[in-house]
Amino acid sequence: VPRGHRLARARAVAWRDLAGEALVLPRDLALRPLIEAALSAAGLPEARPAFEASHIATALALVSAGLCVAPLPTIAARLAGEAVAMKRLSHPLVRRDVLAVHRPGQLPALGMIEIGGEAAVLEGIGAVG
């Protein structure tokens, strides 16, 4: 969420707290169904995005400009600037598995080792950023 947003000061943020918010949602075929299912489970099945973005950086730029909030993967926190407050979304907590495939005898990319399971937890609102 943008730093000055009402949810930026909240201790906890649930998906239902996104009711009425302008959202930017990913066009990503892996993330979009997870986000839509969480919104539906929170009683927001008709949530329509104000924006769609193909890249996390684009979503974060929209949030930084104060135009919307965005449910994004936890890894987005590494890209968020000072203008974005990252909050973990819950109720429901959304997770996904991220697998690294590598050749026998070779280690997976260092980035995959660093993020491990963290990349699987979606945090909305900036993420929410």
N, C-alpha and C positions, 0 to 999 in steps of 0.2 A: 504494500500500500504506500501511497505517497507519505512522507514524514509527517505532514500536517493533517493527515486523515484521521477521523475519529477512531478507526480500528488500530491505528499505529500506537495508541496509548493503552489498548486493551491487553490484559494479561493473557487471556485465552480468546481464540477466535474459532467459532464453529462455522461450518458451511452455511448454516441458516442465517448467519450474520451477513452473508453476501446478498441477501434479498434487497432488491432495489438498487444495487450498485451497478455501475457501468463496468462490464467485464471485458477483458481481452482473453480469448481462449486460443489454444494452439490449433493449428490445422493438422498437427501430427496425428497420424492414425493410431498410434499406440496410446498416447496420453488423452486424447479427446474423449474416448468412451469412458475412461476411468473418471474423468472430471464430470462428465454428464451424469454418470451413475451416482456419484457422490452428491451432486446437486439435487438429483431426483430423490435420493434417500433422505435428504435434509428438507424435503417438501418444496423444492424449487424446480420442478420438472420442466417448467416453461421458460427457464432462464435463457435469454437470448444475448449473445455477445454484442457489445457495442463495436468491438474490433476483433479481428482474427489476425494471428501472426504465425509466420512459418519459423521464426527464430526466437529463442529466448531473449536475445539482445534487443530485438524489436519490441517485444512485450515489456521489457524493463524500461525502455525509452518512453513508451506510452505511459507507464506508471510514474516514471520520474517527472514527466510533464504534467502530472496531476489529472490526466484524462480518464483514468480507470484504475481498477485493481486486477490482479492476475493470479490465479492459482497456477503455480509452477513447481517443478521438481526441486528438491532441496539443493541440488547442485547450483541452481540459479543464484543462490546467496553469494557465491564466489564472484559473480558478475555484477551484482547490484551495487549501485553507487550510493553516495551519502543521502541522496534524495529519496531513497527507498527504504522502508522499514519492513523487514522480513518477519512473518509470523507463521507459526505452525498451525495448520488447519486440522480440526478434529471433528468428531461426531458427524460422519464417520471418518476414521483414520484411513487414508488411502495408501496402499503400498503396491509396488510392482517389483518383479524380479528383473535384475539386470545381469546378464551373463557375459563373460569374456571368453571368447574362443581363441585358442592359441595353438601353435604347432608344438608337438612333443619336444621337450628339451629347451624351449624358449619361454621366457616369462611374458605374461600379458603386459600391455603398455602400462607404464608407471601411473598414468592418470586413472586407469581402471583400478589399480591396487589402492590408490589414495581414496577414491570415493567409495569403494566397496559397496555396502548396503545403503549408504546414505543417499545415493542417487535414486533409490526406490521410493522414498517418502515424499509425497506431494505436499507442499506447503502453499496454500493459496494466499491470496492478498499480497501480491507483490512477490512473493509466493505465499501468500500475498505479500508481495511486493506490489 
